Each structure stands twice: as structure tokens, then as C-alpha cells.
Amino acid sequence: MSLIPIKKNISLRSRRPHPYNNNAAAPGTKEVDVAETLEKLKHYLTPSGFVGIILESFSQRETARLMASLGAVYPGTRIESIDHEELARGLVEDAVRDPGLFMALEKALDRAHEADLEEMKDLSVGEIKQLLAPIGEIYERKGIGKLLWVLLKDERHEVNELIPGFLRSVYRYSGKIDKKHEEIEDFKKRLTEGKISKEEIRGLQHMLFSKFDEVRNLQRKLKERERKIEDLCEERRRLKGDIASLRRMHDQFARDLVRLKRDLEHKDAVLRELQEAVKKMPKTEERQLYRQLHDLERENRKQEHELQELKAEVLRQKEALWAETASKIRLARDLEVLRAEKVFLEGQLAQAVKGSEITENQPEEAVCEKTAQVPKDKGKRLGIFVDMQNIWIASKRFGRKIDFQKLLDLIVLDRHLVKALAYVVVIPGLDQEAFFNMLKRRGFEVRYRTLIRRADGSAKGNWDTGMVVDVIKFVDKNDLDIIHVVSGDGDFADLLKFVKTKGVRVEASGFPFNTAQELIKCADEFFPLDENILKEVAPVNLG
């Protein structure tokens, strides 16, 4: 069984047999290495598997050039016009019989996968197993041949032994893909013949809506990745400018340092000359010269101090330049990761769109029936998490209490409310039972936490961590499509960023004067609260 679909029973045109224009394997180490690689190839792979490696490693043009350079001839036919698969099969047939030809082919494959071979040497066996785990991704990006070659060339026996298990996984996945294609073709045939039941049509409709939701989520994730890539590119450009500026400063400091060294050397030479002249002069002139010498020494110490400061500044600039360079490297790696994620998401998006094309010939009656039966609010499961302490403090500015039924009406709209949690801090000695009962009647699940009073008289009581844990729990269980946080606390901004990475819509609401701008920016939509959600003031009876 080959790595990729291979045509069977291909009759090759007669090629000129040996000699190829290759050099025979030199005796010694190279001959032993070639024999060892060829033996491992025969042990772990079939000829068709080796053909698959060549097809994925070289284009048709590259394969033709390689064979032409080795002296292969197809009488009466230009080698560039021959089918790629036929060329690969002919090359494999001759290479497994001729060690010299196999050595030339091995060198070409090593050059094609040089970076992957070097990277594989640095990985442990456990890391290689993790690398081979996502069979679907490897299969879709046609990376099986590359991985097989680097596994085969690895000198560790335990790494070579991973090849059979990897191939079994590939065959199973390929079988699933083939079975899925057969099911799709069978479904299309029955659809054309009008043999599709209503239950199958309804199931297909539900599946398509799920696919449409998946497409929208992938499009949103793709846009987020593109924005991150743009931000990283902008940051990379800024760092390049900063590094260029630091380099210019460093060059200027280096020039100043050279100049100061020259000045210092000149002053030392003058000082030595003066000392020699002093020995030959009368006492009065000697004292005068000593004063000048003292002045020069003081000036020299000042110059040395400036030189030390300049050296320290140059060192600081170098450290800053190194830090900026390291940051640039990290950003470049993050950029490559995001680009890879973008390519992966584009592939998933293409698969999701392709999966939805099956309904192009779907009868109009089935489409109408589906539109009438699918719930309007599908995919709109809403969870509300209320930081009671935060919005209670904000509402005190108006001197009125919050009407929680109005708050729910403002947030829920026409969506399906799955969970509404109110996080309350219980104050010892204060009867809050009536307030809790009111919240429960409105549909809230109330979470309690008692206010803790410290020995120094201060108090502590908030639900920030508890709310974060509950939100992450619901997201991991895939119970909610929308998370809505009622709070103005900017500490929840990081929570919203994390939840968005899981494909869940995030919303927030709070009184604008009491809400952090970072929280507003992180939310997909912000619901500003005002006096309209407060209870009406009871009229005062003056009679």
C-alpha cells in the first residue's frame, strides 16, 4: 500500500538500462551507510511506499531533471513529458538494484529534507510520537512522505520502529476518507434518483447548520489571527526601527570611545615629555611645571572618569540592543506560529465549505421544510455572570436599587438563557434573605461568600476568582455559546480574551462611569447600563 493513491499496473516505456551517469559507491563508510539505508528501506517500506516519498519530495520537473542527470533515457520520448508517477516508479526500480544510483537518490532526498533531518535529531522519542499524532493534519498537508524519510534516516532504532505504527494510522485515516467519499457519492446518487427519506434530509439539514456555524466560527478565528499577524508585523517594523537607532547610537559611542582613547594617549605622551623636561630645568621653573603637571593630572583623571562613563553607557546600549534583538526573534517566532495557525484555519474553513456543497441539488421542498423547523436561536445559548458587589457600588450613585428583571430583559433579548449566576458577598449581622429570595424568583442561581474581617480592621470579600473558574468550567463543557459578564472590573479583561480564543462570543455590561476601558475593548459587545434598569422611586405621600 502506497503513501498516496498510486495507479496500478503501469507499463513503463523501455528505458536504457545501466549505466546511469552516477558514480559507484565508494568503498568504506559511504558504502556501508548506503547499504544500511537500503536495508532499512526494504524492511520498513514497500516499493510503492518509496514511490510515494519521491512523489511528495520532488515535482515532476525535479524528478525528470534528477533522472536526466543520472543518464536515464526513454527512447523516442522527452523525459520531461513522461508522467510523474511513471518516472518515480522507474527510478525506484533501478535504485533498489543499484547501490550507486541509490546513493545519488539518497543524497537528493537528504538535500530536499535537510532542515527536517536536522530538526529530528534534536527531538526525543516522546516528542516525535507527539509530532506523529495528528494524522489528519499530516495527511491533508501531504507531509507523510517527508516524515517517513526523516524517520527512516534517523540513526535511533526506536525511532525507526515508529514507522509501522505511523503507516497503520495513515492507512486507517485514508480508509476513513475513502469510505466518507463513497458515502457522499452514494448519497448524491440516491438524491438524484429521489430515494432520500425525510429523516435523512432533516439530519442533513441539521448537519449543514452545524457546518455553517463552524464556517462562521472559523472565519471569525481567521480574522482574529490576521489581526494578530498585522499587529506582530507592525511591532516587528517598530523593533527594526528601534534596533537601527540603537545601532547608530552604538556606532557613535564607539567613535567617541576611540577619540577619547587617542586623546588620552596624546596626554600621556605630553606628560612623559614634561617629566623629562622637568629634570633638566631650574627649581623655579620646576615648581611651575609641577603645578602644570598637577593640573594636567587632574584633567587626566576627569578624562578617565568620562571615559569610564562612556564605556558604561556603551555597555548599556549593547544590552538594550541584545534585548531588542531577542524580542524581535521571539516576535518573529510568534508570527510564524500565527501564520501556521492561519494556514490551518484556512484549511479547516475550506473543508467546512466543501462539506456544505453537497446540498447544491437538494429539492426546494426540503429546504423550505428545514427553514420552518430549525429553531431561530440555534447556537445562542447564553450564560450571565453578575458581579453583585461591583454593580451595587455603582448604582449607589443614583440612590436607587437595581431592577434585576429589567437587567435580564436588557441582556437576554431573544436568546436562550441557560444559566444566570449572581455572586454575592454576605455581610455578617445583616439580614439579606429577602434579597436572595428575590434573585432566585427572577431565575438567578445565587453564590454566597462571607465577608472576612482581618485583625487590623480591614475586610476582604470578592468573587473575582470564583467567577473566572465558573466561566472557564462552562466553556470547557461546551454548554454555552455566549458569555455575558455584568461588571465594570478591568480584571475580567483577561478572562474575556481567553474565552474568545475558545470560539465563544463574549459580552459585558456595566455603568460606563464605573467600567474599565480595557474590559469594554475586549468584549465583542458592551451593554451600557443607566437609570432605565433601576427601580422607580415610590411617590412620597405629603397628605
Secondary structure, DSSP 8 states (H G I E B T S, - for coil): --SS---SS--------S--S-----TTHHHHHHHHHHHHHHHH--HHHHHHHHHHHS-HHHHHHHHHHTT---TTS-GGGS-HHHHHHHHHHHHTT-HHHHHHHHHHHHHHTHHHHHHHHTS-HHHHHHHHS-HHHHHHTT-HHHHHHHHHH-S-HHHHTHHHHHHHHHHHHHHHHHHHHHHHHHHHHHHHHT---HHHHHHHHHHHHHHHHHHHHHHHHHHHHHHHHHHHHHHHHHHHHHHHHHHHHHHHHHHHHHHHHHHHHHHHHHHHHHHHHHHTS-HHHHHHHHHHHHHHHHHHHHHHHHHHHHHHHHHHHHHHHHHHHHHHHHHHHHHHHHHHHHHHHHHHHHHHHHHGGGGTT--HHHHHHHHHHS-TTTT-EEEEEEEHHHHHHHHTTTTS-B-HHHHHHHHHTTSEEEEEEEEEEE-TT---HHHHHHHHHTT-EEEEEE-EE-TTS-EE---HHHHHHHHHHHHHTT--SEEEEE---GGGHHHHHHHHHTT-EEEEEE-GGGS-HHHHHHSSEEEE--GGGB---------
